């Protein structure tokens, strides 16, 4: 929920073993500058399932200009940087695909 600015990776909330796996997957995204995976809080929307032990991911972006747009008249799709938008899509797609294709789920 931080916008679709240039992504730099993810915040992960879960076990230490899960964080290690997430970092290995994140390494695949280093080429587009989105390979950093850090331990941290997930988004508020997924808080209830995280509290039940489900691993959570939150996309990290360079949100330094977030409030230039957020809830202003400029908060429109037409002002989105298309390259950053594509990087956000690619970053989330790679993480989701690899996690879904793993033989086992991340441990709780």
Backbone bond lengths (Angstrom), bond angles and torsions (degrees), N, CA, C in turn:
res aa  C-N    CA-C-N  psi(-1)  N-CA   C-N-CA  omega(-1)  CA-C   N-CA-C  phi
1 X - - - 1.451 - - 1.522 110.73 -
2 X 1.327 115.72 21.86 1.465 120.57 -178.04 1.516 113.00 -102.31
3 X 1.305 117.38 13.13 1.451 120.23 -179.28 1.518 111.78 94.23
4 X 1.310 115.26 179.01 1.466 121.19 179.98 1.527 109.67 -117.88
5 X 1.318 114.21 55.55 1.451 120.89 174.42 1.527 107.99 -86.52
6 X 1.327 117.10 -179.85 1.471 121.06 -177.58 1.534 110.18 -54.66
7 X 1.339 117.11 121.35 1.467 119.85 -179.35 1.526 111.37 -79.26
8 X 1.341 114.83 147.81 1.465 117.78 173.10 1.524 111.97 -122.68
9 X 1.330 117.50 -1.66 1.458 120.75 177.14 1.511 112.00 145.36
10 X 1.329 115.70 -143.89 1.466 121.41 -174.72 1.518 111.31 -137.06
11 X 1.329 114.54 154.93 1.461 121.93 161.92 1.520 105.20 -99.79
12 X 1.314 115.77 135.87 1.457 121.16 -178.05 1.513 109.34 -120.56
13 X 1.317 115.95 136.63 1.455 120.85 174.16 1.516 107.98 -124.37
14 X 1.315 115.75 118.12 1.457 121.64 -178.37 1.515 109.40 170.24
15 X 1.313 116.06 -155.61 1.461 121.26 -177.64 1.529 111.29 -76.71
16 X 1.327 115.69 163.03 1.465 120.70 176.47 1.527 110.60 -62.19
17 X 1.327 117.10 -38.50 1.468 120.66 177.87 1.526 110.37 -64.74
18 X 1.314 116.99 -40.12 1.463 120.97 177.23 1.514 111.70 -63.82
19 X 1.331 116.69 -39.81 1.462 121.00 177.77 1.521 110.50 -62.57
20 X 1.325 117.71 -40.40 1.466 120.89 177.60 1.524 111.04 -60.05
21 X 1.329 116.91 -44.57 1.469 121.04 178.56 1.524 109.94 -64.27
22 X 1.323 117.08 -45.13 1.467 120.87 -179.85 1.525 110.75 -59.95
23 X 1.319 117.16 -38.18 1.469 120.47 178.54 1.526 111.24 -67.54
24 X 1.322 117.40 -36.72 1.466 119.96 176.45 1.529 110.29 -63.40
25 X 1.314 116.34 -42.17 1.471 119.89 177.95 1.524 109.49 -66.98
26 X 1.323 116.42 -42.57 1.459 120.55 179.22 1.516 112.70 -56.51
27 X 1.327 116.96 -32.88 1.464 120.45 179.39 1.528 111.75 -57.96
28 X 1.323 117.23 -27.51 1.467 120.81 177.60 1.523 111.69 -65.20
29 X 1.325 116.98 -19.92 1.460 122.01 -175.74 1.526 112.87 -99.68
30 X 1.318 117.08 3.41 1.464 120.70 -177.88 1.527 111.89 -59.20
31 X 1.308 117.28 -34.10 1.460 121.47 -178.06 1.518 114.50 -62.20
32 X 1.336 117.32 -24.02 1.467 119.85 177.10 1.530 110.79 -108.36
33 X 1.341 115.88 13.02 1.455 120.28 176.65 1.513 114.94 77.30
34 X 1.338 117.14 18.59 1.465 120.92 -175.63 1.525 112.21 -120.53
35 X 1.321 117.12 29.67 1.455 120.13 -173.96 1.512 116.81 -93.24
36 X 1.309 117.89 -1.02 1.466 120.35 -177.20 1.529 110.71 -78.76
37 X 1.318 116.82 125.73 1.471 121.89 175.26 1.521 107.04 -124.71
38 X 1.319 115.69 120.32 1.457 121.36 -178.19 1.521 110.23 -120.93
39 X 1.321 115.70 156.65 1.460 120.04 173.02 1.523 107.35 -74.66
40 X 1.313 116.58 137.84 1.456 119.46 179.72 1.500 111.62 178.57
41 X 1.302 115.10 177.90 1.457 120.83 -179.49 1.516 111.02 -73.59
42 X 1.329 115.41 146.48 1.452 121.58 172.83 1.520 109.84 -82.97
43 X 1.281 116.12 -174.94 1.459 121.43 178.24 1.523 110.13 -77.96
44 X 1.312 116.57 155.59 1.470 121.91 -178.18 1.528 112.18 -59.33
45 X 1.318 117.05 -33.48 1.467 120.87 -177.03 1.526 112.94 -61.25
46 X 1.314 116.64 -30.92 1.467 120.05 -177.55 1.525 112.83 -103.63
47 X 1.318 116.96 5.10 1.459 121.83 -179.58 1.517 114.69 -50.33
48 X 1.342 118.59 -46.31 1.469 119.07 -178.72 1.530 113.89 -60.37
49 X 1.332 118.17 -40.05 1.468 118.10 -179.39 1.522 111.25 -76.72
50 X 1.326 117.16 -29.70 1.464 119.80 175.80 1.523 109.53 -64.86
51 X 1.325 116.93 -41.15 1.469 120.06 178.18 1.529 111.68 -62.73
52 X 1.333 117.10 -22.83 1.468 121.25 177.02 1.526 111.68 -86.17
53 X 1.331 117.10 -0.53 1.454 120.98 175.95 1.514 115.61 103.72
54 X 1.322 118.08 0.10 1.465 120.86 178.96 1.533 108.36 -75.78
55 X 1.339 118.71 128.72 1.461 120.34 178.64 1.529 110.65 -60.22
56 X 1.318 116.16 144.40 1.462 120.39 -178.86 1.513 112.31 -127.35
57 X 1.311 115.27 145.54 1.459 122.68 177.64 1.521 109.03 -124.70
58 X 1.312 116.29 143.84 1.460 121.75 172.48 1.522 107.20 -133.64
59 X 1.314 116.59 130.60 1.462 121.48 179.47 1.525 109.14 -68.91
60 X 1.318 116.73 129.26 1.464 122.11 173.82 1.514 108.78 -96.16
61 X 1.306 116.20 131.56 1.462 121.54 177.34 1.527 109.01 -131.96
62 X 1.319 115.80 163.18 1.464 120.67 172.58 1.525 106.82 -76.42
63 X 1.314 115.65 94.90 1.465 119.43 -174.94 1.529 112.73 -97.45
64 X 1.331 116.40 26.85 1.464 120.32 -177.39 1.527 113.03 -63.22
65 X 1.330 117.84 -21.50 1.472 120.59 177.99 1.531 112.14 -110.92
66 X 1.312 116.60 14.67 1.470 122.34 -176.32 1.525 112.70 -51.45
67 X 1.321 117.17 -48.53 1.462 119.65 -175.09 1.523 113.30 -80.39
68 X 1.314 117.99 -0.43 1.459 119.78 169.69 1.529 109.21 -69.56
69 X 1.327 116.02 -26.09 1.459 121.64 -173.55 1.526 113.94 -115.86
70 X 1.314 117.59 -40.15 1.468 123.29 -170.82 1.528 111.86 -53.17
71 X 1.339 114.96 120.06 1.468 123.41 177.90 1.524 113.04 57.90
72 X 1.330 116.14 32.47 1.461 121.01 172.95 1.522 107.43 -117.09
73 X 1.322 116.34 176.02 1.466 119.59 176.64 1.526 111.58 -66.32
74 X 1.319 117.06 -16.93 1.468 121.21 178.35 1.527 112.28 -85.20
75 X 1.318 118.32 -1.24 1.470 123.16 -178.18 1.527 109.00 -79.72
76 X 1.349 114.48 72.74 1.466 121.07 -174.86 1.523 109.68 -137.92
77 X 1.316 115.40 153.68 1.466 121.09 178.76 1.527 112.36 -59.16
78 X 1.316 117.58 -27.21 1.463 120.51 -175.57 1.522 113.12 -68.72
79 X 1.331 118.98 -16.73 1.461 120.55 -178.79 1.527 112.65 -98.70
80 X 1.308 117.16 -0.62 1.465 120.33 -179.17 1.525 110.08 -70.19
81 X 1.315 115.79 135.12 1.451 121.37 174.19 1.534 107.03 -73.38
82 X 1.314 116.47 115.91 1.467 120.33 -173.86 1.528 113.08 -62.68
83 X 1.327 117.52 -35.31 1.467 119.33 178.36 1.529 110.73 -65.91
84 X 1.330 116.97 -43.60 1.466 120.03 177.11 1.526 110.44 -63.39
85 X 1.317 116.68 -41.27 1.467 122.03 179.24 1.528 110.18 -59.41
86 X 1.331 116.33 -45.90 1.469 120.77 179.22 1.527 111.42 -64.33
87 X 1.332 116.54 -38.67 1.467 119.66 177.56 1.531 110.89 -64.53
88 X 1.331 116.96 -39.59 1.477 120.06 176.95 1.526 110.23 -61.33
89 X 1.321 116.07 -45.00 1.468 120.54 179.57 1.530 110.09 -61.68
90 X 1.325 116.52 -47.46 1.465 120.56 -179.31 1.527 111.17 -62.73
91 X 1.317 116.89 -41.35 1.463 121.30 -179.04 1.524 110.93 -61.66
92 X 1.318 116.23 -48.37 1.469 119.53 -179.86 1.522 111.22 -68.89
93 X 1.335 117.25 -36.79 1.465 120.58 -179.17 1.527 111.33 -65.51
94 X 1.323 117.09 -44.11 1.466 119.90 179.76 1.524 110.36 -62.10
95 X 1.333 116.81 -48.09 1.467 119.50 -179.12 1.526 110.33 -61.19
96 X 1.323 117.51 -46.56 1.472 120.84 -178.34 1.524 111.36 -64.36
97 X 1.333 117.00 -43.30 1.461 120.17 -177.88 1.524 111.20 -63.79
98 X 1.325 116.63 -48.78 1.465 119.41 -177.13 1.524 110.38 -64.64
99 X 1.332 117.59 -43.23 1.467 119.84 177.81 1.528 111.17 -60.17
100 X 1.324 116.79 -42.23 1.466 120.77 -178.74 1.523 112.07 -69.53
101 X 1.325 117.28 -28.00 1.460 121.52 -176.16 1.534 113.04 -90.99
102 X 1.313 117.39 -4.38 1.468 120.39 179.60 1.526 110.31 -68.31
103 X 1.331 117.71 147.09 1.466 119.80 -179.91 1.533 112.97 -65.98
104 X 1.334 117.28 -25.66 1.466 121.37 178.54 1.523 108.92 -131.36
105 X 1.323 115.96 155.94 1.462 119.60 176.45 1.527 109.62 -78.80
106 X 1.330 115.75 164.25 1.462 119.49 174.38 1.519 108.59 -63.95
107 X 1.301 115.83 139.76 1.472 119.80 -179.81 1.518 110.56 -69.21
108 X 1.330 114.38 144.93 1.468 120.75 175.92 1.501 109.83 -85.08
